[in-house]
Amino acid sequence: MKRLWLGATLAAIALVCMRPAAAQIGVVSVTGGRVDGVTAGGVVSFKGIPFAAPPVGNLRWRDPQPVRPWRGIKKADRFAPGCMQDPGFFFKQVGLTPAISEDCLYLNVWTPARSARERLPVMVWIYGGGFDGGATSLPVYDGTRLARRGVVLVSIAYRTGVFGFLADSELSPESSRHLSGNYGLHDMIAALKWVQANIARFGGNPSRVTIFGESAGGDAVGMLAQSPLARSLFERGIAESGSTFYLDDEDFTTLHRAEEAGQRFLAKLGVTSIAAARSLDAQALLKAQGLSVVGGGGFQPLAVVSDAFPGDGFRSYRTRRFNDTPILIGSNADEGSLFVPTHTSPSRFEAQVRAQFGPFAARVLAVYPHATDSESSRAAVDLFRDTEMAWGAWTWAKLQSENGQGKAYLYYFDRRSPQAPLGPAHTAEVGYVFGTLTAPGLPTRLPSPPGPADVTLSEQIQSYWVNFAKTGDPNGPGLPYWPALHATVPRTMFLDEHPGAHPIPSMKQMKIFDAYFQWRRQQMEKKQAS
């Protein structure tokens, strides 16, 4: 019976939201040539549009280069291969085996516009995957349902792992920036420039662009919010379970450390020059990449002054050197369960906290009950959520509200189900955002099948996201009110079966981490001064 209700509800939603298929966008001239999309359900999709030249051969480890023109009309009816990565890292665990290639700098557009004159708001999706993987082709990222709500939806690809973030002193002179690394971030910026130049032809408004992403994609939104190279390329930002604010300084490496790691990687390949490394097959690089070359987490974005990502977000916001836009950011209730071992003893948890927090360890241990194995296991998961996701969202929202004109909206996703009795895990909100609750594509625990409450919550979240893209404010008719963050009375929007604004959970922990972060910065500044 529930399945019949769900089917009827989705059909009704589709009838209400769909726009007539007649007189919609047809063949479009874009940078490089002409593309022809596919119409379905009142939306025209264009898949596999190149926004840069293939980064292969001598273009490997170079900033994205201009698109190579093509003749005739390109049928944009299928996704391009994902960028080079280990398929087992991201795809095999969800039963998918997409094609991968170095030739991967393509984007996709979904538009409900009937003509190029509509100037609809634009939403640009940046996928997650730890900067080690990810692809636009995951069914959970399908842009149809969001487009039906009156936005042009774009999803962009970017290089990951060693292909996107290798740094080496031999590479720096090749760049106009005289820096190496961060090619993946420059891919994102190139895609946003493509949007500025072309999206009006799809009925989009280049002056009303919202970037949004999850996990590493949320981190990327935070980086672009600080990047001088991304100024004027977007007007709003949504970051789901990602930011650039972390309690420790090991999350983003420096150029010097990254170049040293680059030299170690070349030695591992058995070559002594970048030219020799460029001559190797991409699979050879992928095989040698591993996940422990830079700081235990693979190749990552670099904190480089005057590059795509300046690095010190706290200083950027305090000195008002950031891209001041409204932001909507948050985290999930059970983020840590996807990353933390399922069993942790009290002694192991205490040792972890003492090693990480030093003189603040006692204060941290006091707010995470850990007397038993079950309590300490839960504490380890909650500590990961709070330090890696929740504190970053809280800090970013607070800094934006204190130092910018754009408002900050904070959320806490907490839809519980028999599959997730302690709350939704990392990535769980993505299907609700795209309205793709039954689509495969992310390693998370969603209700199966989704019930009426899940469909309703997904509809509400889509409305909040689209309203924000349209106006910079998520609120709208028929939705529970979502207040902007105010540091004096901090409240977050609980997105659950009964959405509403409430005090921020784990606020005691947030205040302890605020004090710890300030102490770490003082120690760092003293070290630099000496």
Residue, then its C-alpha position, 0 to 999 in steps of 0.5 A: m500500500k505504501r508503495l502505491w501511495l509513493g508512486a501516486t505521490l511522485a506522479a502527482i508531483a511530476l504533473v504539477c512541476m513539469r513544464p510543457a515540452a513544446a517550444q523548449i531549448g533546442v540546438v544550442s551554440v556553445t564555446g567550441g560548437r553546437v550541441d543538441g540535447v534530449t527532452a524528457g518530462g518537460v526538461v531538456s538535458f545536455k550531457g557530456i559538453p566539453f568545457a576544456a581541452p582533454p588534459v592528456g599527453n603534454l596537458r597532463w598536470r597543466d591548468p585547463q586549456p581552451v575547448r577544442p572546436w568540433r564540427g557539426i552538431k554534437k549529440a549531448d545524450r550521454f555522460a562523458p567518462g569520469c576522471m581517472q580514479d580507482p573505481g573500487f574507491f567510490f563506485k564498486q561499493v554502490g554497484l556501479t562500474p562507470a567508464i573512466s578516462e583522463d579525457c574527462l573535463y565535461l559538464n551537463v546541463w538540465t534546463p526547463a526553459r522554453s527559450a533563452r530569454e527566461r534567465l532562470p537561476v542556475m545551480v552548479w553541482i560539485y561532486g564529492g569523493g574525498f578529492d580522490g574520486g567522484a563523477t557526475s554520472l551517478p544516478v543520484y545526481d540526476g538534475t531533472r527534479l531540481a530543474r523542474r522547479g525552475v532552475v537550470l542545473v549544471s554538474i561539472a567534472y574535475r580532476t582528482g587524486v594525482f591527476g588533479f593535485l600533483a605538485d612538483s618544482e618542475l611543474s611550477p615554471e610551466s604555469s602562468r601562476h608559477l605554482s603547481g598543483n590545484y589543477g582540480l580546483h582550476d577545472m572548477i573555475a574553468a567550468l564556472k567561466w564556461v557557465q558565465a559565457n554560455i548558460a544564458r543560451f540555455g535560459g539561465n541567468p549568469s548573474r544568479v549562479t549558486i554553487f553547491g556540493e557535498s563532502a569534498g564538493g562542500d569543501a570546494v564550495g568553501m575554497l571557491a568562497q575564498s578564492p580571488l580567482a572565483r570572484s564574480l563567478f557565483e552569487r550564492g553557495i551551498a555546502e553539504s557536510g564540507s567546509t575549509f575550517y578544520l581544528d588541525d592544520e593537516d587537512f590541507t597541505t602546503l606547496h613545499r610539503a606537496e612538492e616533496a611528496g611529488q618527488r617521492f611519487l616520481a621516485k615511486l614511478g621510477v622516473t626522474s622528470i615530469a616529461a617521463a611521467r607524462s609519457l606513462d600510461a594513466q593506469a600506471l599512475l593510478k596504480a602507483q598513487g595509493l592513499s598515503v603520499v600526502g598526509g595519509g589522505g592522498f593528493q589533496p588541494l594545496a593551501v597556496v597564497s595567490d592561487a585558487f585556494p589561499g588556505d587560511g580561511f579564518r584569516s580570510y574572513r577576519t580580514r574580509r578577503f573572501n567572496d561575500t555571498p549568502i551561504l547555506i551549510g550544514s551537516n548530518a547527525d551520524e556523519g562519523s559512522l561512515f569513517v570511524p571503526t564500529h568498536t572503540s574501547p574507553s581506553r582507546f578513545e581516551a588515548q585518541v582524545r589526549a593525543q589530539f587535544g593535548p591540554f584540552a583533552a580533559r574538557v573534551l572527554a567531559v562532554y563525550p560519555h565513554a565509560t563503556d565500550s558502547e558509549s566510547s564507540r558512540a563517542a568516537v563517531d560523534l567526535f568525528r562528526d563534530t570535529e570534521m563536519a559540524w564545527g566547520a559548518w558552525t565556524w563558517a556560518k559564524l564568520q560569514s554572519e559576523n564579517g559579511q553582508g550575505k546571510a548564513y543559514l545553518y542546517y542539521f540533517d537528522r532524518r532517522s529510519p530503521q536503517a539509520p536509527l542514530g541518524p543519517a550517515h555521511t552523504a544521506e542527504v544527497g538523495y533528498v536534495f536531488g529528489t532521487l531517493t531510490a537512485p543508486g549512487l552513494p554508500t549510505r543507508l536510506p530508507s528502503p523503500p522511502g516512505p511518505a515522510d521521506v518524500t515530503l522531506s525531500e520536497q521541502i529540502q528541494s524547495y529550500w535549496v531552490n528558493f535559496a538559489k533564486t533569492g538568497d533566502p531558503n524560505g518560501p510559502g508553505l515551508p517551516y521558517w528558517p532563520a539566518l544565523h545570529a551569533t547571539v542566539p545561534r539556531t540551526m534548521f533541523l531537517d527531519e520528519h518535522p523541520g524546525a529551527h532549534p538550538i545548535p546540537s552539541m553547542k557545549q562541544m562547539k565552544i570547547f573546540d572554539a577555544y581549542f582552535q584559538w589556542r592552536r592558532q596562538q601556538m602557530e603564530k608564536k612559532q612563526a614569530s620565532 
